[in-house]
Structure formats: C-alpha cells, structure tokens
Amino acid sequence: MSKKVLFEKDLYKPVEDMFVKKGYFSISDRGKLPSERVHSPFGVEVHGVAKKIDVVAFRWVNDELEAKAVECKSGKTWEAAGEALGQATAYQRIFPEVYVATEAEEKDLKHVESLLRELGLGYISVINGETEEIFPPAHNIRFNQKDFSLQVKCKAIALLATSKVLEHNNFQFGRADSPGHIWISSLEPCNISCSIEDPGNLFWFALNLEKKPAIRRIFSIIDAGKFYSLLSALPSDYHLYLWKFASYRPKKYTEEEIKPISELKPSDIVYCINKIKDWNWQAHIQIGKSIFFDTLSETLFISEFKKAIGELSALQNFLNT
C-alpha cells in the first residue's frame, strides 16, 4: 500500500489520539471537531514570541506531573525531522519531555536519529494515520523549572483537575493558545468557571453568566430579594462583577461594576438588575473569588475547586432554574 503524503496538520490528531489512549489529557493545534463547543491549542512564549504547540499531553504519575510537547513536520525523509529540531529544542526549555513527529520510519531518519537522541528529543512516526513512539525523550539539559511552572504547570493542573471534577461531558476550555492564560467551565447557562488571573499560581473561581438568551430569561423574572439573600450567604472573599458587552467576538466591554459581596445592599441588586435591562441583556456577570496557591498541586487545586463549587451551588441552582 502506498503511503499517503500528509499536510503537517494531518499529523496532529493521530499524535493527540496516541497520548489519549495512553491515559493522557492531550490537545493539539487541530481544528475544532463537530462534537466540541470550544477548542483551543496550547500556547507558550518562546524567545518573546507566542507559539501554539502542535501537540501537548499531561497526566499525573505518583504525584508528579508528566508534561510532553510534540513538534510535527510532514515528510517521509530525514529532512522533515531536521526541520523540526529548532522549534523542538526551543520547547525543551519549558517542557521536560519533547518529541519530534514526522512520517519517516526509523530507517529513513539516517544521521538525524543520532542527533535527536543526542539532543534528548523523542521521536514519533506517523504513517497513514497510525502512530508509533520509536524512542522516548532522554535527559533534557535545557529544561528550566521556573519557566515550566509559569508557562505550563499552572495551565496543565487546571485542565487536569477541572476535567476530573466536572467530568468529560460537562467540560470546556478556551484561550489556552494565549501564553499564561486559560479559561475552563462547565456547560450550564450559569456555569462554574476557572481562569488564571495572572501567570503563576493565582486563579479565579466563579459562577459565569454571559449568553444573552440566558441573561434575558433569568433577569426578566428574577426575585431580587432571593438573589440578594443567596449572594449574602457567600463567604466575604467573593465579589460580584457586572460588565456591559460592546461586542461578543472578540469580547469587549464598555462598562464595569464591581462589588465585594460583604458590602452588597438590597439596593445594589436592584440597581444591577435595572442596569442589565437597560443594556438590553448584553451583560456579563461573574460571582467569584481569587485563590492563590503557595504550592500548586492537583490535590490542593481539586480541594479548593470543590469548595468553591459547594459554596456557589445554591446560587447556581437558583440562577439555572
């Protein structure tokens, strides 16, 4: 059977699927599938330039985060692997394990195989959509733990932890292509969301409500007294944010209201509801709190995320029903 020549993007999904079958959370720079509401590749900053990594894969093993990056190049000869070396070695600074993936079989790599091994890069062969890990990455002398923690670990932990808590059929994420940023949410109209406030260990856990039909449905009939009562029952570290949309894509806002929950009065709730009506329901609402982790781990993240879900559950049920 002849081997079909692929475009580079044709390699992304087979490599992503290979890692998923091995138990990893993997995403790639492919297009969004029909079954997906949102899809985003994984972005980092390399030498001051934002880059979308072709494929990334994460999982926990014995309380250690495994993080892998793959640079893909189409082509069946050693030249394709050679072309991938510059980008792949740049990723080695922020990923402990980095692969090159091409359409070449091991016998066709020739002298590039010894170079890949010398650089500590792994190699994945993709032939007719079938992937095979030919050899794994070796010791990575370029790896920088600080850059890894800032650019990769915080986003990876957020993805792994929230996907475990929210489960696959109630989970979406976006903006992972922007270095240092990501948002993750459940799928309800008023959803549980998580985002990185600042590159590092500072996160924002919140109820998020922004779709115009849901805003109209809820705030055209909302019981202001009940809404105030549920907000007042939240811990004092929560805040209420209200924005007016200027545009939805891209998101732009023209007005903003911020109130600590501890300072809310019944009149503030009436004011906010009237604002939403005046804005013709073009509002974005979040009720959330900032969480800083001295030491970021999946166990601690899951504990704090579940705690926030518990604190917000009564309010979420009220707004969704």
C-alpha positions in Angstrom: 0.0 0.0 0.0 1.4 3.4 -0.9 1.9 5.9 1.9 -0.3 9.0 1.6 1.5 12.3 1.8 0.1 14.4 4.6 0.0 18.1 5.5 1.5 18.9 8.8 -1.9 19.5 10.5 -2.9 15.9 9.5 -0.3 14.6 12.0 -1.8 16.5 15.0 -4.9 14.4 15.7 -3.2 10.9 15.3 -0.5 12.0 17.8 -3.1 13.5 20.2 -5.1 10.3 20.0 -2.0 8.2 20.7 -1.5 10.0 24.0 -5.2 9.9 24.9 -5.1 6.1 24.5 -2.2 6.1 27.0 -4.2 7.9 29.6 -3.0 11.5 29.0 -5.0 14.7 28.7 -3.9 15.8 25.2 -4.8 18.7 23.0 -3.4 19.9 19.6 -3.5 22.7 17.2 -6.1 21.0 15.0 -9.4 22.4 14.0 -12.5 22.1 16.3 -14.4 18.9 15.9 -18.2 19.0 15.3 -18.8 17.4 18.8 -16.8 20.2 20.5 -18.3 23.5 21.6 -14.9 25.1 22.0 -11.3 24.0 21.2 -8.0 25.7 21.8 -4.4 24.7 21.2 -1.8 25.2 23.9 0.2 28.4 23.7 3.5 29.4 25.2 6.0 32.2 24.8 9.4 31.3 23.2 12.1 34.0 22.9 9.4 36.6 23.3 7.1 35.2 20.6 3.8 33.5 21.2 3.7 29.9 19.8 1.0 27.3 19.5 2.4 23.9 20.2 1.4 21.2 17.8 0.5 18.7 20.5 0.8 18.6 24.3 0.0 15.8 26.7 -0.3 15.8 30.5 -1.0 13.3 33.3 -0.2 12.6 36.9 2.1 9.7 37.9 2.9 9.2 41.6 2.1 12.9 42.3 4.4 14.1 39.6 3.1 16.0 36.5 4.2 14.4 33.2 4.2 17.1 30.5 5.1 16.4 26.9 5.3 18.6 23.8 5.4 17.5 20.2 6.7 19.4 17.1 5.2 17.9 13.9 6.6 18.1 10.4 5.2 16.4 7.3 7.6 14.4 5.2 8.9 10.9 4.9 12.7 11.6 4.9 15.2 12.7 7.4 14.9 16.3 6.2 11.5 16.7 7.9 12.9 15.7 11.3 15.8 18.0 10.7 13.5 20.9 10.0 11.7 20.3 13.4 14.9 20.5 15.5 14.9 24.3 16.0 11.4 24.5 17.4 11.6 21.3 19.3 14.8 22.3 21.2 13.2 25.7 22.0 10.3 23.8 23.7 12.8 21.9 25.8 13.3 24.9 28.0 9.7 24.8 29.2 8.7 21.1 28.7 10.7 18.3 30.4 9.9 15.9 27.5 9.8 16.9 23.9 9.2 14.8 20.7 9.6 15.3 17.0 6.9 13.6 14.9 7.1 13.1 11.1 6.1 10.5 8.5 9.5 8.9 8.3 10.2 5.4 9.5 13.2 4.9 11.8 15.3 3.5 9.0 14.7 6.7 7.0 15.9 9.1 9.7 19.6 8.2 8.9 22.1 10.5 10.8 19.2 12.7 12.2 18.3 9.9 14.6 21.7 10.2 16.4 21.2 13.9 16.6 17.7 13.6 18.0 19.0 11.2 20.7 22.0 13.4 21.5 19.6 16.4 22.0 17.3 14.4 24.3 14.4 14.5 21.9 12.0 11.6 21.4 10.6 10.5 18.0 7.1 9.6 16.9 6.4 8.1 13.4 3.0 8.8 11.8 2.3 6.6 8.8 -1.2 6.5 7.2 -2.6 8.0 10.4 -1.0 5.3 12.5 1.4 6.5 15.2 4.3 4.7 16.9 6.6 6.0 19.5 10.0 5.0 18.1 12.0 6.2 21.1 11.2 8.4 24.1 12.9 11.7 25.1 16.1 11.4 27.1 17.7 13.7 29.6 16.8 17.3 28.8 19.7 19.7 29.7 17.8 22.8 28.5 14.8 22.4 30.9 14.1 25.4 33.2 11.8 24.6 36.2 10.8 28.2 36.7 9.6 28.6 33.1 7.8 25.3 33.2 5.9 26.3 36.4 4.9 29.7 35.0 4.0 28.7 31.4 3.0 25.0 31.6 2.3 23.6 35.0 -0.4 26.0 36.2 -2.5 25.5 32.9 -1.9 21.8 32.9 -3.0 21.4 36.5 -6.1 23.5 35.9 -7.0 21.3 32.9 -6.4 18.0 34.6 -8.1 18.9 37.9 -11.2 20.6 36.5 -11.7 17.9 33.9 -11.7 15.4 36.7 -14.2 17.3 38.9 -16.5 18.5 36.1 -16.3 15.2 34.1 -15.9 14.9 30.3 -19.5 15.6 29.3 -19.7 18.9 31.3 -16.4 20.5 30.5 -15.0 23.0 28.0 -12.0 25.3 27.8 -10.6 28.1 25.7 -7.9 30.7 25.3 -5.2 28.1 26.1 -3.5 29.4 23.0 -2.6 32.7 24.8 0.6 32.3 26.9 -0.2 32.4 30.6 -3.9 32.2 30.2 -6.8 29.8 30.0 -10.5 29.6 31.0 -12.4 26.4 31.8 -16.0 26.0 32.6 -19.0 23.6 32.9 -21.7 23.8 30.2 -24.7 25.2 32.1 -26.0 28.7 31.1 -24.8 29.8 34.6 -21.6 27.8 34.7 -18.8 27.1 37.1 -15.6 28.6 35.7 -12.0 28.7 36.4 -9.4 31.0 34.9 -5.8 32.2 35.5 -5.8 35.7 36.8 -2.0 36.2 36.4 0.7 33.8 35.2 1.7 31.9 38.2 -0.5 30.4 41.0 -3.3 32.9 41.2 -6.7 31.6 39.9 -10.3 32.9 39.7 -13.1 30.5 40.6 -16.6 31.9 39.8 -20.1 31.5 38.5 -20.2 32.8 35.0 -23.2 34.0 33.0 -22.9 35.8 29.7 -25.1 34.4 27.0 -27.8 36.9 26.1 -30.8 34.5 25.9 -29.9 33.2 29.4 -29.4 36.7 30.8 -32.8 37.7 29.4 -34.6 34.6 30.7 -33.2 34.9 34.2 -33.2 38.6 34.8 -36.5 39.4 33.3 -38.2 37.5 36.1 -35.6 37.2 38.9 -36.6 37.5 42.5 -34.3 40.3 43.7 -34.8 39.5 47.3 -33.9 35.8 46.9 -30.9 36.7 44.7 -29.6 39.1 47.4 -30.2 36.5 50.1 -28.1 33.9 48.3 -25.3 36.4 47.5 -25.2 37.5 51.1 -24.8 33.9 52.3 -21.5 33.6 50.4 -18.1 34.0 52.2 -16.8 37.5 52.3 -14.0 36.9 49.8 -16.4 36.7 46.9 -17.0 39.6 44.5 -19.8 40.5 42.1 -18.7 41.6 38.7 -21.0 43.1 36.0 -19.9 44.1 32.6 -21.7 45.5 29.6 -20.8 43.9 26.2 -19.7 46.2 23.4 -19.1 43.1 21.3 -19.2 39.4 21.9 -16.5 38.3 19.4 -14.0 39.5 20.3 -15.2 40.2 23.8 -15.1 44.0 24.5 -16.8 45.8 27.4 -17.9 49.4 27.8 -19.0 49.5 31.5 -18.0 47.6 34.6 -19.4 47.3 38.1 -17.5 45.6 40.9 -18.8 45.0 44.4 -17.4 42.9 47.3 -20.2 40.6 48.5 -19.7 41.8 52.0 -20.6 45.4 51.0 -23.7 44.5 49.0 -27.1 46.0 49.9 -30.5 45.1 48.5 -30.5 48.4 46.6 -27.3 47.3 44.8 -29.1 44.2 43.5 -32.0 46.3 42.2 -29.5 48.7 40.6 -27.7 45.8 38.8 -30.9 44.2 37.6 -32.0 47.6 36.2 -28.6 48.0 34.5 -28.9 44.7 32.8 -32.4 45.6 31.5 -31.1 49.0 30.3 -28.3 47.3 28.5 -30.8 45.1 26.6 -29.5 42.0 28.3 -26.0 42.5 26.8 -24.4 41.7 30.1 -21.6 39.5 31.5 -21.9 38.5 35.2 -19.4 36.7 37.4 -19.6 36.0 41.1 -16.3 34.7 42.2 -13.1 34.8 44.3 -9.4 34.7 43.8 -7.4 31.8 45.1 -3.6 31.8 45.5 -1.7 28.6 45.9 1.7 28.7 47.7 2.4 25.3 46.4 0.3 24.2 43.3 -0.7 20.6 43.2 -3.7 18.7 41.8 -4.9 17.6 45.2 -4.9 21.2 46.6 -6.5 22.5 43.4 -9.3 20.0 43.4 -9.9 20.6 47.1 -10.3 24.4 46.6 -12.3 24.0 43.4 -14.7 21.6 45.0 -15.0 24.0 48.0 -15.9 26.9 45.6 -18.5 24.7 43.8 -20.1 23.8 47.2 -20.2 27.5 48.2 -21.8 28.5 44.9 -24.1 25.6 44.4 -27.3 27.1 45.9 -26.8 30.3 43.8 -26.1 28.4 40.7 -29.2 26.2 41.1 -31.3 29.3 41.6 -30.0 31.1 38.5 -30.3 28.0 36.3 -33.8 27.1 37.3 
